[in-house]
Amino acid sequence: MVTLAEELDTLYPIDTSKMIFLKGYVNGNYGEFNRHWLNTTSANICPGMGLLRATSGAEHTCTEWAQHCVVGYGVAGWDRTQLAAQTNNYASADLIPVYPFRSNPGAIFQGNVEDNGGNCDADTVFDAGAVGVFEPSGFDFVDYAQLLYYNADTGASYDENLIFYILVKSHEG
């Protein structure tokens, strides 16, 4: 019989003193991530938020997604040389690390969520909630992430981090 050495919440605890992306798999190598650097067009972005790239002619920029966004690009990373804490916001025009969804399949990360009332089971699917945050999916938009392990209500708020893994799939036509 196989027993787990550690529970998932022990291996990947919610910890805002740690980096946003915790474990990944890129080009056959664990622990590596595909990271891009983009300029922000908003002063409301903090690490763990969902982002989209700007319109044509400004592909070097990003902003937080709108509710039910279907063109989400990735997740804002944490550059400790610019921000003292994950809960701080980048300034507009800052050059920030961004982890694209499509380039980091299955990566484990801490993402910002809306108040979900807690009690989200493992593998609960999340889509684009309010501006820049994840919310449990309504199954009629693009799903960006799945919850890694059960989360009891911890007084979750707008900037509460939960541990996800990347899942990008559409329920549209």
N, C-alpha and C positions, 0 to 999 in steps of 0.2 A: 504494500500500500504506500502511496506517495503522500507525504505531508509537506505543507508549505513551510519554508524556512522562516518567512516573515509575512505578515498580512500586508496587503497593498497599501493600507493607510500608514503602515510603519515604513515601508520602502519609499513611499512618495507622500510625505505629510504635507498638509497645507501650511506653508511657511513663507511669509512675505519677506523674509531675509534671504531667501534663496532665489536663484535665477528663474526666469519665467519658463524656459524650456529645460526640462529635467533629464529626458532621455530620448534619443532618436535613432534613426536608422537611415543613413543616406549612402547610396552607392556601395552597399554591402558593409558599411562600417558603423557599428553602434557608437553612440555618444557624439556623433557629428550631426550638424544641422546645416541646412542651406539657409543662409542669412543674407538679406539684402539691406542696403542702407538707403533710406529715402528721407527727403525733407518733409516735415509736417506742414500742413496748411491750417492747423488748428492748435489752440493752446489748451485743449481739453483732453488730450491723449495722455494716458498713463499706461505703464506696462501691463500686459494681459488683455488689453482691449482689442476688439476686432477692427480691422482696417480695410479700406479699399483704396485703390490707386486712383489718381486724378484722371481727368479726361485727356483726350488726345493733345499732344503738344506739351504735356506736363507730367509724363510718366515717371519722372524722378520724384514725384511728390505723393503723399498719402494723407488721408483724413480718416476719422472714425466713420464707421458705416451707419446708415440710417436703419430704422426698424424694418425688419423683414427684407433686408438687402439680399439680393441674389447674385451679386458680383463681388462678394467678400474676397479679399486678397490674402490676408494673413493676420498674424497677431503681433502687436507691438512688444518688443523685447525691452530689457532693462539695461541701460548703459550707466553703470555706476559712476562714470566720470562726469555725467551730466546731472543725475538724480541721486540724492542721498537715500531715498526710500522708494519702494515700488508704488506707494500711494501718492507720490508727487506727480505733477503733470509736466510734460515737455513744453517748452515755449514754441510758439509758431515759428516756423522756418528752421527748427532744430533738425540736424541730421541724426536719425534714430535707426536702431536695428529693427528689422521686420523679418519675421519668419513666415514665408509663404506656405499656405495650406498645401498646394499641389506639389511643392518640392520637399515636403517633410511628412510623407504619409505615415500614419501611426505614431508620430512623435507624442510624447507625454509632456503636458505643459499645464501651467496654472493660468486659468482664464478668469476674467471678470464676469460676474453674473448679476442679473437683477435679483431682487428678493424672490426666491423661489418657494418660500414657505417651508423649506427643508424637505426631508423625507424623499429625496430623489434616489431611486434605485440605481445600482450599477447599470451601465449601458443606456441610461436615459439619454435621448438624443436632444441636442441643443442647436437652435438656429440663431439668427440675428435678432436680438431683442431690441431694447431701446438703443439710443445712440451709443455705439461702441461696445455694447455688452451682449453676453449670451443669455438666452432664455430657453426653457424647455420647449421643444419643437411642437408646432401645431400640425406638422406633417403636410403642410401645403407650401412650404418654401424650401430653400436649400439648407440642408443639415451640415453644420461645420464641425461638430465635435460630439463625442459621447463621454459621459461621466465614467471615470475609471472605477470608482468604488462608491458604495452607499454613503450618503451624506445626511446626517440628522440636522434638523434646524439649529443652526448656531447663531441665530439672530442675524441671518444673512442680510446684507444691504447692497446697495448699488455697486460698491467696489469690492464685494466679497470675492475672494479667489476660491475656485474649486479645481480639482485635478481632473483634467480631460485627456483624451487622446484624439488626434485629428481623424476626422471622418468627413469627407466631402462627397455628398450625394444629393441629387435633386429628386423631388417628388413630382416635378412638373412634366407634362407631356412627354 
